[in-house]
Amino acid sequence: MGLSLLVYNLFLCAALVLSFPLWLCYLALVPKARAGFWEKLGFWPQPLKARLEKPAGQKRIWLHAVSVGELNAIKTLITALKVDYDVVVSTTTRTGYELALKTFPSLPVVYFPYDLPWVMSQVVRRIQPDLTVVTETELWPNFIHAVAGKAKMPLMLINGRLSQRSFRGYQWIRWLMKPRLAQFSHFYMQSQADADRMQALGDLPAEKLTVAGNLKFDLASTVDSTRQAILAHLLNIHPDDSVLTFASTHSGEDEPMVEAYLRLKKDFPELKLVLAPRHPERLSEIRGILNRKAVGYAVRSQLTENNPSHQDIVILDSIGELLTVYSFSKIAVMGGSFVEKGGQNPLEP
């Protein structure tokens, strides 16, 4: 295991014991924290275990993407790989998990396990990957050791990024990260700056790093015309309408956008608004804002073909439909930049 990993696990176990009451409260009060909880501890239902039986004579690739953004970035890659390989997809968040199930119904989808040594070892033995690929900055010590150390399987980082802020943070645990980074087979980084920081953090040989650009630029921009027509009907959007989409919003951003929309609406009666929160569990918060403004609105998850919207404002609380909404939007405004969140991906719109 190595001394650095042993120290990490001792610290991790101590922290879990000391923070146990806080974790119980967090799990009880935050529904999204409970999503996939038992799977993340390695307790998988029998149907999932059966689905993960490795086909004889076929190579398996395990691809991990944290959430929706990372999954969207590698959708094209997964689509290409699943033609010739047995692919398993894992995500960390509930929204990412739901999108993966919807986008790749023929593939096994699992929640990424907690970075506990006994859990990681068990999950790797069950998945039996011939190659493991992680995205962006997924650098979990026990996961890396279980895949590349104990199982001795190749491990790659794709679409890798390491911001200056993250680099400074990792410097405090360089004693832990340097031997873990050495276990990676290769790093495909988004930019030269990302590659330089990763190389410096792990003291890596140059041949282990490749600047490959951002996979989000490879996002397939084709929108299914049938799906587009269905969604337009559900959201009450017509060819002569002008649609303003406020996407990936965080708390504190929706209210000023609604106020701006209501002012614009006076001069542009054909203007319609789609509010797409970054986290669908914020639905009640956004409904509260619109109720206080006394304006009519519809909620996407409550709409059906026989019960479409009759309102000019729709809250898009669904997963995987934002790209289609962009396709009939005149203007898209990205959230995450009106509050201190660093902005969200502007490439899709």
KAVEN-V772700 format. One record per residue. SS is DSSP state (2 for helix, 1 for strand, 0 for the rest). PHI is phi as a letter, one per 30 degrees, with the letter a starting at -180 (NA if undefined). NEAR is the number of other ideal C-beta (glycine too) atoms within 12 Angstrom. Layout:
ss phi near
SS PHI NEAR
SS PHI NEAR
This chain:
ss phi near
0 NA 22
0 j 22
2 d 12
2 d 26
2 d 31
2 d 19
2 d 18
2 e 29
2 d 27
2 d 17
2 d 17
2 d 26
2 d 20
2 d 13
2 d 16
2 d 20
2 d 13
2 d 12
0 c 15
2 e 14
2 d 12
2 d 16
2 d 19
2 d 15
2 d 12
2 d 16
2 d 21
2 d 13
2 c 12
0 c 17
2 e 17
2 d 22
2 d 21
2 d 20
0 d 25
0 i 33
2 e 22
2 d 18
2 d 30
2 d 29
0 c 22
0 j 30
0 c 20
0 c 26
0 d 15
2 e 10
2 d 10
2 d 24
2 d 20
2 d 12
2 d 23
0 d 30
0 d 18
0 d 24
0 d 16
0 d 9
0 i 9
0 c 17
0 d 21
1 c 31
1 c 36
1 c 44
1 c 47
1 c 47
0 b 42
0 e 32
0 b 34
2 d 39
2 d 36
2 d 40
2 d 43
2 e 38
2 d 34
2 c 45
2 e 37
2 d 23
2 d 32
2 d 37
2 e 23
2 d 17
2 d 26
0 d 26
0 d 13
0 c 12
0 b 25
1 d 29
1 c 38
1 c 42
1 c 46
1 b 49
1 b 43
0 c 35
0 c 30
2 d 30
2 d 35
2 d 40
2 d 33
2 d 28
2 d 34
2 d 40
2 d 26
2 d 23
2 d 29
0 b 29
0 d 15
0 d 18
0 c 30
1 d 35
1 b 35
1 b 37
1 d 37
0 d 42
0 d 36
0 d 28
0 d 33
0 c 25
2 e 30
2 d 20
2 d 29
2 d 36
2 d 24
2 d 25
2 d 40
2 d 38
2 d 21
2 d 30
2 d 40
0 h 27
0 d 38
0 d 27
1 a 29
1 c 40
1 b 39
1 c 39
1 c 41
0 i 34
0 b 31
0 d 36
0 b 38
0 c 37
2 e 35
2 d 36
2 d 40
2 e 41
2 d 35
2 d 37
2 d 40
2 c 32
2 d 26
2 d 24
0 d 27
0 h 16
0 c 29
1 d 22
1 b 38
1 b 34
1 c 45
1 c 40
1 h 42
1 d 44
0 b 35
0 b 36
0 d 21
2 d 17
2 d 13
2 d 23
2 e 26
2 d 15
2 d 17
2 d 26
2 d 19
0 d 12
0 b 24
2 e 21
2 d 22
2 d 33
2 d 33
2 e 26
2 d 29
2 d 36
2 d 37
0 d 25
0 d 36
0 d 39
0 d 27
1 a 28
1 b 41
1 c 30
1 c 36
0 d 31
0 b 22
2 d 19
2 d 20
2 d 32
2 d 30
2 d 22
2 d 32
2 d 41
2 d 28
2 d 23
2 d 37
2 c 33
0 h 17
0 d 30
0 d 14
2 e 18
2 d 11
2 d 24
1 b 33
1 b 25
1 d 21
0 c 24
0 i 21
0 c 27
2 d 34
2 d 30
2 d 18
2 c 21
0 e 28
0 d 22
0 c 18
0 d 14
0 c 24
0 d 16
2 d 13
2 d 11
2 d 20
2 d 23
2 d 19
2 d 20
2 d 34
2 d 30
2 d 21
2 d 31
0 c 40
0 i 26
0 c 38
0 c 17
0 e 12
0 d 14
0 d 24
1 c 24
1 c 38
1 c 34
1 c 40
1 c 43
1 c 39
1 h 41
1 d 41
0 c 29
0 e 22
0 j 21
0 c 34
2 d 41
2 d 26
2 d 20
2 d 36
2 d 32
2 d 19
2 d 22
2 d 34
2 d 26
2 d 15
2 d 22
2 e 22
2 d 10
2 c 11
0 b 21
0 d 13
0 d 18
1 d 26
1 b 36
1 b 48
1 c 52
1 c 46
1 c 49
1 d 38
0 e 38
0 b 32
2 e 34
2 d 22
2 d 27
2 e 28
2 d 19
2 d 25
2 d 40
2 d 26
2 d 17
2 d 31
2 d 30
2 d 17
2 d 15
0 d 24
0 h 11
0 c 24
0 d 21
0 a 36
1 b 30
1 c 29
2 e 34
2 d 21
2 c 20
0 c 28
1 b 14
0 e 11
0 c 7
1 b 15
0 d 21
0 d 31
0 b 17
0 c 24
0 c 31
1 b 39
1 b 43
1 c 39
0 c 43
0 c 32
0 c 29
0 c 31
0 i 32
0 c 36
2 d 41
2 e 34
2 d 33
2 d 38
2 e 32
2 d 26
0 c 34
0 c 34
0 d 24
1 b 24
1 b 29
1 c 32
1 d 30
0 d 34
0 i 26
0 c 22
0 c 23
0 b 20
0 d 11
0 b 18
0 i 17
0 i 21
0 c 32
0 d 32
0 c 20
0 d 24
0 e 31
0 d 29
